[in-house]
Amino acid sequence: MHDILSQEEIDLLIKAASTPDSDEEEPLLEEESDPLYDFSKPDKFSKEHLRALQRIHEHFSRTYAGLMSAKLGNRVELRVHSIEQLSFGDFVRSLPNPSVFSVLQVQPLEGYAIVQLTPDVAFLLHDRLCGGDGVPLERTRGLTEIETAVVKKQVISVFSSLLSDAWQEIGALKFELDYMESNPQFLQVASDQDVVALITLSFKLNDLEDM
């Protein structure tokens, strides 16, 4: 969805541009003290929207951390670090390559949610799930097909299921994995100008802390 001016705001702009300056118009201009829209800064979500996102993802983080702690036999800490809004183009340009991206369909909506894990986090989760010691990689690399399959089944499937549960207080949304990707340039799910909500979670497992 794109941010657009309402018809009323468009009419006001046209009227202001076509009407000659006069003393009679000054009271109207004084009343319009707030800018109609700041095109230099994305502003799609209200404060109420952002508070709702905070509440939903705090609930999700507690539930997911508890379940993954039990699966891995290690304490997993997951917390909401920040929530902000920015353009999709800026979001993609900020992402590291390679990463582990899971593109989720959000039924019954038309949009998508993207879950991004760093390769270090993804490998550590894979290693623990397969009985390893959970020692981080010495050098960051992309996941192999087998590692990706394990993360898809044991990490992302749980993630999408619990995220669906956390959203039930707002609406009956269902998050389902569409595909996985490693290169952010291949995330063609929105235009560069579309405004998105970016929820960053802080993650800690053993000695590894990441976002």
C-alpha positions in Angstrom: 0.0 0.0 0.0 1.2 3.5 -0.8 0.7 6.6 1.3 -1.5 9.0 -0.6 -3.2 12.3 0.1 -6.9 12.1 0.8 -9.3 13.7 -1.7 -10.0 16.5 0.9 -6.3 17.2 1.2 -5.9 17.3 -2.6 -8.9 19.7 -2.8 -7.3 22.0 -0.2 -4.0 22.1 -2.1 -5.7 22.9 -5.4 -7.8 25.6 -3.8 -4.7 27.2 -2.2 -2.8 27.1 -5.5 -5.6 28.6 -7.6 -6.9 31.3 -5.2 -5.2 34.7 -5.3 -3.7 35.9 -2.0 -6.0 38.1 0.1 -6.6 39.1 3.6 -9.8 37.0 3.7 -7.7 33.8 3.2 -5.3 34.4 6.0 -7.5 32.9 8.8 -7.8 29.7 6.8 -4.1 29.5 6.3 -3.5 30.1 10.0 -5.8 27.2 10.9 -3.9 24.8 8.7 -0.8 24.9 11.0 0.1 21.2 10.6 1.8 19.9 7.4 -0.4 17.7 5.2 2.4 15.1 4.7 6.1 15.0 5.1 7.3 13.1 2.0 10.9 13.0 3.3 9.9 10.6 6.1 7.8 7.5 6.0 4.8 7.8 8.3 2.4 5.0 7.6 1.8 3.6 11.1 0.2 5.6 14.0 1.5 5.5 17.6 -1.4 3.1 18.3 -0.2 0.8 15.5 3.4 0.8 16.8 2.2 0.1 20.4 0.1 -2.8 19.2 3.2 -4.2 17.3 5.2 -3.8 20.4 2.7 -5.8 22.5 2.2 -8.5 19.9 5.9 -9.2 19.4 6.8 -9.0 23.1 4.2 -11.8 23.6 5.6 -13.7 20.7 9.2 -13.3 21.9 8.5 -14.7 25.3 6.6 -17.7 23.8 9.2 -18.4 21.1 12.1 -18.1 23.5 10.5 -20.6 26.0 9.8 -23.1 23.3 13.2 -22.9 21.6 14.9 -23.1 25.0 13.2 -26.5 25.6 14.0 -27.7 22.1 17.7 -26.8 22.3 18.4 -27.6 25.9 19.9 -24.1 26.3 18.4 -20.8 27.5 17.4 -18.7 24.5 16.7 -15.0 25.2 14.6 -13.1 22.7 13.4 -9.5 23.2 12.0 -6.7 21.2 14.8 -4.3 20.6 13.1 -1.6 18.4 10.2 -1.0 16.1 10.5 1.6 13.3 9.1 2.3 9.9 11.1 2.9 6.8 10.8 2.4 3.0 11.2 -1.1 1.7 14.1 0.0 -0.4 16.0 1.4 2.6 15.3 -1.9 4.4 16.7 -4.1 1.7 19.8 -1.9 1.3 20.5 -2.3 5.1 20.5 -6.1 5.0 23.8 -8.1 5.0 24.5 -10.6 2.2 24.4 -13.5 2.7 21.5 -13.8 5.2 18.8 -16.3 5.9 15.5 -14.8 4.7 12.1 -16.5 5.1 9.4 -14.9 3.1 6.0 -15.5 4.8 2.6 -15.1 3.3 0.1 -13.4 5.6 -3.3 -14.9 5.0 -5.9 -13.6 4.3 -3.9 -10.4 3.4 -2.0 -9.8 0.2 1.2 -8.7 1.8 4.3 -10.5 3.1 6.4 -10.7 6.2 10.1 -11.3 6.0 12.1 -13.0 8.7 15.8 -12.3 8.6 18.4 -14.3 10.5 22.1 -13.8 10.3 24.0 -17.0 9.1 25.6 -17.1 12.5 22.3 -17.4 14.4 20.9 -19.8 11.8 24.0 -22.1 12.0 24.0 -22.0 15.8 20.3 -23.1 15.9 21.0 -25.8 13.4 24.0 -27.0 15.3 22.1 -27.4 18.6 19.1 -29.0 16.9 21.4 -31.6 15.4 23.1 -32.3 18.8 26.1 -30.1 18.4 27.8 -28.0 21.1 26.4 -24.7 19.7 29.8 -23.2 18.9 29.5 -20.3 16.5 31.3 -20.4 13.1 34.8 -19.0 12.9 33.9 -17.4 9.6 30.4 -16.4 8.4 29.1 -18.3 5.4 25.8 -19.1 3.8 23.8 -22.3 4.9 24.0 -25.5 2.9 20.8 -27.1 1.5 20.7 -29.6 4.4 21.2 -26.8 7.0 18.5 -24.7 5.3 16.1 -27.7 5.4 16.7 -28.2 9.1 16.2 -24.5 9.9 13.1 -24.4 7.7 11.4 -27.3 9.5 12.6 -26.8 13.1 13.0 -23.0 13.4 10.9 -21.1 10.8 7.8 -23.4 11.0 7.7 -22.8 14.7 8.3 -19.1 14.2 5.4 -18.7 11.8 3.0 -20.8 13.9 3.7 -18.8 17.1 3.6 -15.5 15.2 0.1 -16.5 14.0 -0.9 -17.2 17.6 0.4 -13.9 18.8 -1.6 -11.9 16.2 -4.9 -13.5 17.2 -5.8 -10.6 19.5 -5.7 -8.3 16.5 -7.1 -10.6 13.8 -7.1 -14.1 12.4 -3.9 -13.9 10.5 -1.9 -17.0 9.4 1.8 -16.8 8.6 3.0 -19.5 6.2 6.4 -19.9 4.6 6.4 -19.1 0.9 10.1 -19.4 0.1 13.6 -18.9 1.5 16.4 -16.7 0.1 20.0 -15.7 0.9 20.4 -12.6 -1.2 18.4 -9.5 -0.2 18.3 -8.2 -3.8 16.0 -11.1 -4.6 13.3 -10.0 -2.1 10.9 -8.8 -4.7 7.8 -8.6 -2.5 7.2 -4.8 -2.5 8.3 -1.6 -4.3 11.2 0.5 -3.0 8.8 3.3 -2.0 6.4 1.1 0.1 6.6 1.8 3.8 7.2 -1.2 6.1 7.3 -1.9 9.8 10.7 -3.2 10.9 10.7 -5.1 14.2 14.2 -5.9 15.5 14.6 -8.6 18.1 17.7 -9.1 20.2 18.8 -12.8 20.4 21.1 -14.5 22.8 22.1 -18.2 22.9 25.3 -19.3 24.8 28.0 -16.7 23.9 26.3 -15.5 20.7 24.3 -12.2 20.8 22.8 -10.9 17.6 19.8 -9.1 16.1 
